[in-house]
Amino acid sequence: MTSDEYIFLYSKLSIDKIPLHIKDKIDSGDEFTEVEKQEILKIIRKEKMDSLS
């Protein structure tokens, strides 16, 4: 993930849009798996597209 994607995840993405298992990793500071990274990227892309509409 790029730094912009991390910034979006941590500062701009609404908490209710983040799946619980990923939120738990954010809260504990654990690393994301590749599958989780892909899931996060899908959410970020969708939110960015929604904000353009």
Steps between C-alpha positions, in 0.01 A plus 500: 500500500617850427538772760193674355296184549618468860412866562156446354450188713611660825360851463228522237321165497194488721539243779172333406645419157789297644433128566538402864793261445694778326406757764633259765835484318510880472430533873766245595759620246526161330610468138238432235505180295501531121133400495417773752698756301299413190177528699606842631595618150157400367332699778723803438437492124125472554495788749707722272268424207193569717642833606542603135131437427 
